[in-house]
Amino acid sequence: GADDYIPKPFSPRLLIARIRAVLRRSAPAAEEECYTIGSLTVDRSRHEVRCQGQTIPLTPTEFAILDVLASRPGRVLSRSEIAESVHGEPFVTTDRAVDVHIAALRRKLGPAGQMIETVRGIGYRIRD
């Protein structure tokens, strides 16, 4: 389909302005670098998690799981969706592997770990 049209005769400045406008509209939105949910802050650029100002050390897998959940607050993600997001491709694993990482993540986050909810029979979500 058409996004715009330019009647003849047209000036080169008008053509360039219209092209820039179309490119600006079609550019993908930049992903957020930092998510704050309650007392929890996930900083993607620094690859760190802070809770009430204290940095919490996480393994790369734990960070990736928290990042996936924090980027979609309130949305339920299945165990397979979480595993696929973490590993970047369809990944064959047991459901228990994701459960083990979630349990470790909750333990490390302390009281903030309660924001990660289990949706029985489906997966997990982080409360927004």
Rosetta blueprint (number, residue, H / E / L):
1 G L
2 A L
3 D L
4 D L
5 Y L
6 I L
7 P L
8 K L
9 P L
10 F L
11 S L
12 P H
13 R H
14 L H
15 L H
16 I H
17 A H
18 R H
19 I H
20 R H
21 A H
22 V H
23 L H
24 R H
25 R H
26 S H
27 A L
28 P L
29 A L
30 A L
31 E L
32 E L
33 E L
34 C E
35 Y E
36 T E
37 I E
38 G L
39 S L
40 L E
41 T E
42 V E
43 D E
44 R L
45 S L
46 R L
47 H L
48 E E
49 V E
50 R E
51 C E
52 Q L
53 G L
54 Q E
55 T E
56 I E
57 P L
58 L L
59 T L
60 P H
61 T H
62 E H
63 F H
64 A H
65 I H
66 L H
67 D H
68 V H
69 L H
70 A H
71 S L
72 R L
73 P L
74 G L
75 R L
76 V L
77 L E
78 S E
79 R H
80 S H
81 E H
82 I H
83 A H
84 E H
85 S H
86 V H
87 H H
88 G L
89 E L
90 P L
91 F L
92 V L
93 T L
94 T L
95 D H
96 R H
97 A H
98 V H
99 D H
100 V H
101 H H
102 I H
103 A H
104 A H
105 L H
106 R H
107 R H
108 K H
109 L H
110 G H
111 P H
112 A H
113 G H
114 Q H
115 M H
116 I E
117 E E
118 T E
119 V E
120 R L
121 G L
122 I L
123 G E
124 Y E
125 R E
126 I E
127 R L
128 D L
